Amino acid sequence: MLAEADGNPLALVELPRQLAAAQQRGAAPLPERLPLGRKLERMFADRLSAMTPEVGRLLLLGALAGGSDSSGGVWLRAVADTDVEGTLERIEADGLARLDAAGQLVFRHPLVRTAVVSTASDAALREAHRALAQALGPDDPAS
């Protein structure tokens, strides 16, 4: 939990509450994706709602692909239907994520990644999964 909170005091307060509530409902002791809670989700959701649809789509694709891509971000350019470089510049300027030296989309904080996925619509999630499946192909371990 400390690693997921990444030093965020609000996360350190909210995550244990959310996990305790989930355990009372019979959920697994420590789910793969930790719950944000309403306060943390709102904090990032406000910033995400101000983003253009292109920025939101690219963030969602990066969040769903995770860190398992070893292609140096090639998939990112393959699935993007917009000006990737310009969109990445906007994402980095807002401090949500950046491209690392290997071309991976790295989120500023793990909770940003979680908020991107949590606030996406079901239709956006389906479309992003479809795009990633097509770009990564059946032989890619990340797909």
C-alpha positions as CSV (number, residue, x, y, z in Angstrom):
1,M,0.0,0.0,0.0
2,L,2.9,2.4,0.7
3,A,4.2,1.8,-2.8
4,E,0.8,2.5,-4.4
5,A,0.4,5.6,-2.3
6,D,3.8,6.9,-3.4
7,G,4.0,9.3,-0.5
8,N,0.6,10.9,-1.1
9,P,-0.7,11.6,2.4
10,L,-4.4,11.6,1.3
11,A,-3.8,8.2,-0.3
12,L,-2.3,6.9,2.9
13,V,-5.5,8.0,4.7
14,E,-8.1,6.9,2.1
15,L,-6.7,3.6,0.8
16,P,-6.9,1.8,4.1
17,R,-10.5,2.9,4.5
18,Q,-11.4,1.8,1.1
19,L,-9.7,-1.6,1.5
20,A,-11.4,-2.2,4.9
21,A,-14.8,-1.5,3.4
22,A,-14.0,-3.8,0.5
23,Q,-12.9,-6.6,2.8
24,Q,-16.1,-6.2,4.8
25,R,-18.0,-6.8,1.5
26,G,-15.9,-10.0,1.0
27,A,-13.4,-8.7,-1.5
28,A,-9.9,-10.1,-1.8
29,P,-7.4,-9.0,0.9
30,L,-5.4,-6.8,-1.5
31,P,-6.8,-6.3,-5.0
32,E,-4.6,-5.8,-8.0
33,R,-5.9,-2.3,-8.5
34,L,-6.4,-0.5,-5.2
35,P,-9.6,1.6,-4.8
36,L,-9.2,5.3,-4.9
37,G,-12.1,6.4,-2.9
38,R,-14.3,9.4,-3.8
39,K,-12.0,12.1,-2.5
40,L,-8.9,10.9,-4.4
41,E,-10.9,10.1,-7.5
42,R,-12.5,13.6,-7.6
43,M,-9.0,15.2,-7.1
44,F,-7.7,13.7,-10.3
45,A,-11.1,13.5,-12.1
46,D,-11.4,17.3,-12.2
47,R,-8.0,17.5,-13.9
48,L,-8.8,14.7,-16.3
49,S,-12.2,16.2,-17.3
50,A,-10.4,19.4,-18.5
51,M,-8.4,17.3,-20.9
52,T,-9.2,17.1,-24.6
53,P,-10.6,13.7,-25.8
54,E,-7.3,13.0,-27.6
55,V,-5.4,13.4,-24.3
56,G,-7.9,11.3,-22.4
57,R,-7.7,8.5,-25.0
58,L,-3.9,8.5,-25.0
59,L,-3.8,8.5,-21.2
60,L,-6.3,5.6,-21.1
61,L,-4.3,3.6,-23.6
62,G,-1.1,4.1,-21.6
63,A,-2.9,3.2,-18.3
64,L,-4.3,0.0,-19.7
65,A,-1.1,-1.1,-21.4
66,G,0.8,-0.6,-18.2
67,G,4.6,-1.1,-18.1
68,S,4.6,-4.4,-19.9
69,D,5.4,-2.9,-23.3
70,S,9.0,-3.6,-24.5
71,S,8.6,-2.0,-27.9
72,G,9.7,1.4,-26.8
73,G,6.2,2.9,-27.1
74,V,5.7,1.8,-30.7
75,W,2.2,0.6,-29.8
76,L,1.4,4.2,-28.6
77,R,1.9,5.6,-32.0
78,A,0.2,2.7,-33.7
79,V,-3.1,3.1,-31.8
80,A,-3.2,6.9,-31.6
81,D,-5.3,8.5,-34.3
82,T,-4.1,12.0,-33.6
83,D,-0.9,14.0,-33.4
84,V,0.9,11.8,-30.8
85,E,3.8,14.2,-30.2
86,G,1.5,17.2,-29.6
87,T,-0.8,15.2,-27.3
88,L,2.2,13.9,-25.3
89,E,3.5,17.4,-24.9
90,R,0.1,18.5,-23.5
91,I,0.1,15.5,-21.1
92,E,3.7,16.2,-19.9
93,A,3.0,20.0,-19.6
94,D,0.1,19.2,-17.3
95,G,2.3,16.9,-15.2
96,L,0.1,13.8,-15.5
97,A,2.6,11.6,-17.3
98,R,5.8,11.6,-19.5
99,L,7.7,9.4,-21.9
100,D,10.7,7.9,-20.3
101,A,14.0,7.2,-22.1
102,A,12.6,3.9,-23.4
103,G,9.5,5.5,-24.9
104,Q,7.2,4.2,-22.1
105,L,4.3,6.4,-20.9
106,V,5.1,6.8,-17.2
107,F,2.4,8.3,-14.9
108,R,3.5,11.0,-12.5
109,H,1.8,9.0,-9.7
110,P,0.2,5.6,-9.6
111,L,-3.1,7.2,-8.5
112,V,-3.2,9.2,-11.7
113,R,-3.1,5.9,-13.7
114,T,-5.9,4.5,-11.5
115,A,-8.0,7.7,-11.9
116,V,-7.7,7.5,-15.7
117,V,-9.1,4.0,-15.7
118,S,-11.7,4.6,-13.0
119,T,-13.2,7.7,-14.7
120,A,-13.3,6.2,-18.2
121,S,-16.6,5.2,-19.6
122,D,-17.4,1.6,-20.4
123,A,-17.4,2.4,-24.1
124,A,-14.0,4.1,-23.9
125,L,-12.6,1.1,-22.0
126,R,-13.9,-1.3,-24.7
127,E,-12.5,0.8,-27.5
128,A,-9.1,1.2,-25.8
129,H,-8.9,-2.6,-25.2
130,R,-9.8,-3.3,-28.8
131,A,-7.1,-0.8,-30.1
132,L,-4.5,-2.3,-27.8
133,A,-5.3,-5.9,-28.8
134,Q,-5.0,-5.0,-32.5
135,A,-1.7,-3.0,-32.0
136,L,-0.1,-5.6,-29.7
137,G,-1.2,-8.7,-31.6
138,P,-1.9,-12.2,-30.3
139,D,1.8,-13.1,-29.7
140,D,2.6,-10.1,-27.5
141,P,2.7,-11.2,-23.8
142,A,1.1,-7.9,-22.8
143,S,-2.1,-8.6,-24.9
